[in-house]
Amino acid sequence: MASFEVTGGKKLKGTIIPQGAKNEALQIISAVLLTDEKVTIKNIPDIVDVNLLIELLQEMGVKVERPQRDTCIFQADALDIDYLGSEVFRKKGGRLRGSVMVAGPMLARFKKAFIPKPGGDKIGRRRLDTHIIGFQKLGAAMDHNEAGGYTELTGELKGAHIVLDEPSVTGTANIVMAASLAKGSTTIYNAACEPYLQQLCRMLNQMGADIRGIGSNMLTIEGVDKLHGTKHTMLPDMIEVGSFIGLAAMTQSDITIQGAGVEHLGVIPEKFRQLGIQFDITGDDIHVPEQGVYEIQTFLDGGVLTVYDHPWPGFTPDLLSIVLVVATQASGSVLVHQKMFESRLFFVDKLIDMGAQIILCDPHRATVIGLGRKQALRGITMSSPDIRAGVALLIAAMSAEGKSTIQNIEQIDRGYQYIDVRLNELGAEIKRLF
């Protein structure tokens, strides 16, 4: 099992380009199954989760050309439908939560799909009810095989009015892909409207779909008989952008984030400004200058700032781990409220061991009392529990005194491409140990 050995206290300087968006990639790459024509995708992140999904599609029979690491040409014109019911698919698909995204396209195009018991981050319950109930409302029949660890869906899909009980991004995406080839009209109310979902809808429309209401929580999809090939370029990863802003502040570095996709960041820049972090936006670039002390704002009535996750256009839950670790060296206090996942704050014990002042109120809330750089964090040995917490711990280690060892970095590699190499180019000292 690989690990990072991090020598802290290094100030970084230079320009970094964010990778393509992981959360968009899992949807967009799954959508190539909706057509037998060629689909070219650019700005693909070279990370474990995305590469695993591409391998899964290849084993299903999808032809894949990869002229560059960030570009793939897919053609799903000779799929092995029986492979989906195999033990091999269940095992491989079970390693990747994103494998659930192939269900919508397969059900729409071939009237059959299998959903293996999902893997991914251990951050609490992540139910698939939204996906399956949506498919059922479109007319699919469900057969859950508990012993086999999978759910089978079959049937011809017909348009329906669907009200989601939660604005799930992956749930909305899966239902949209299924409805794009269903007979008749489908409306999805309380739909997710994240930029990545908008990207998927625009790509499907380029392929010949008829989707209206993009960017709102009410989508209308008129089913079509066939979808065609297209070319699509993915957005920069907003989670990387937020991570780099926090990293620069925490390590007192001078970093320019080039091509940050500023218009798609929503409230992310404002949340980091509320932590007292200064930065300038010029065009599509974000410059974070070296900053000594950053002071957390309070509410207008003097109350302690609360940062919480909320469906888009609210603050993404994937950046709460970064906010929490960055606040440990701020001046002031903040309450971090992780609403969606009950296990995502459990990494704070490592930060406390490093010297941070954090009170874990319950599984969903943590109060951070900033040290204001009066006391540096100290290097320790720790383990990465999930993708986002892993990078938060990496940021903490880079700001700490002495050396830290981060184990289980496979979790970090699942979501951040060449993160050690890219940060070392800016002046970090991160060694990958095997």
Secondary structure, 3 states (H helix, E strand, C coil): CCEEEEECCCCCEEEECCCECHHHHHHHHHHHHHCCCEEEEECCCCCHHHHHHHHHHHHHCCEEEEEECCEEEEECCCCCHHHHHCHHHHHHHHCCHHHHHHHHHHHHHHCEEEEECCCCCCCCCCCCHHHHHHHHHCCCEEEEECCCCEEEEECCCECCEEECCCCCHHHHHHHHHHHCCCECEEEEECCCCCHHHHHHHHHHHHCCCEEECCCCCEEEEECCCCCCCEEEECCECHHHHHHHHHHHHHCCCEEEECCCCHHHCCCHHHHHHHCCCCCEEECCEEEECCCCCCECCECCCCCEEEEECCCCCCCCHHHHHHHHHHHCCCECEEEEECCCCCCCCCCHHHHHHCCCEEEEEECCEEEEECCCCCCCCECCEEECCCHHHHHHHHHHHHHCECEEEEECCHHHHCCCCCHHHHHHCCCCCEEEEC
